[in-house]
Amino acid sequence: MKRVFLYIRVSTEEQALHGLSIEAQAVALQEWAKQNGHKIVDTYIDAGISARKPASKRPELQRLLNDIRDGKGDMVAFTKLDRWFRNISQYYKVQEILEQYHVDWKTIQEDYDTTTASGRLKINIMLSVAQDEADRTSERIKAVNELKRQKREPLTGDCPTGYKLEGKKFIKDPEKEKAVSAFFKRYLECGSVSEAMKPALENGLRIYYQLAHKMLSSPCYYGHYFDVDGMTPPYITKEEFDKIQSMRKHIVRKTTKNRVYIFSGLISCGECGRRMGGRVNTNQASFFYNCTSHYMRISGCTNNTNMLERKIETYLLDSIDEKMRQIKLAAENIYPLEKEQSYKTEISSLKAKCERLKNLYIDGLISREECNEKCEECNERIEFLQSAIKKSTKPDFSKVDTILSKGWKDVYLGLSKEQKRDFWRILIKEIRLYKDRHIEYDFNL
């Protein structure tokens, strides 16, 4: 009697196309073990795992190898060789472990012999054939997916929250559209995930915290999905998406006793660049900020400044109008619109060139390597030009002008602490506090 490990692997595609179900493999292996009088140690099932994945990416195979190292069995059994591997190099990496611990393997529906040179050659040939078949299948799938991308057709049936499929196109889900729009609008206003969830719920959609973070980080909401622009109808603009990613670096964290710090998530240490924490003094009357890294001695930061919240607030209120005036004056002389338009024209031309290259590859007129190489050159140039546009584009002052309209200070002084916090998060991107107690800040433009 031998102690046997039963190994089963199936990818979703194979299960659908060829009936290589988990159940079918399990029944065949159990019947074989029973007929041969072997004792089953355990069954290891890697479901939905491609044959191209290495051993390190197969969790059940890793568990099997650990049991082999622990000396729990004598033989690994699987239905066919391609259930084990379709890659020669990966096969021999695992084979070394089996030989080290004197464990054999057996295919119950094929005949292989590892004890002779001709038997080992047969295994190499069959693995090479299986690997080539897997590679060809992968290339066909990639070509089909590329064609779908060109047609702006989804690659899977999964829909992000707020979308649904109509035919072969994504559309906004009418039942969730209002809630998703409210979610993004509120987050852009306050930068708080928990606050952004509230208007979504009021419009009939409960968004849990994990889903909220997934939505905020997904480019599909500005129309970029499956690496293609225009795949989904946008809820926000690309600029708003970039702003959200910047805001997420300055998360408003919940505090003990629900204290509200009006500059929460906005203040960084001017010396070490780390986020500064909000504190309250012993009599619970005054709020202040200091560098957590300095006081916890984790980065060697020498910034020992403790700055009262009301002093930072006063400085901003006194300086903000003049600073904005200077920024606007400088902007008039820095950003030439002609240069920006030239960049955009070249980007459109490069994107069209990429589409032509992909069509040539699909038609078999150029190789995949040539297509990838030339497309990569185009994409590198596009990335450079987009970066140049970002640097050369004149800032949009419209939102700031609305906020800082005549009499804004009087309105501000009448706000609650929560409303003041939202006000500064809309207006300010970052505040830096230095050791010599001077303050710098950037507008959220």
Secondary structure by P-SEA (a helix, b strand, c coil): ccbbbbbbbbcaaaaacccccaaaaaaaaaaaaaaabbbbcbbbbbccccccccccccaaaaaaaaaaaacccccccccccccccccaaaaaaaaaaaaaabbbbbbccbbbbcccaaaaaaaaaaaaaaaaaaaaaaaaaaaaaaaaaaacccccccccccccccccccccccccaaaaaaaaaaaaacccaaaaaaaaaaacccccaaaaaaaaaccccccccccccccccccccaaaaaaaaaaaaaccccccccccccccccbbbcccccbbbbbbccccccccccccccccccccccccbbbbaaaaaaaaaacaaaaaaaaaaaaaccccaaaaaaaaaaaaaaaaaaaaaaaaaaaccccaaaaaaaaaaaaaaaaaaaaaaaacccccaaaaaaaaccaaaaaaaaccaaaaaaaaaacccbbbbcccbbbbbbccc
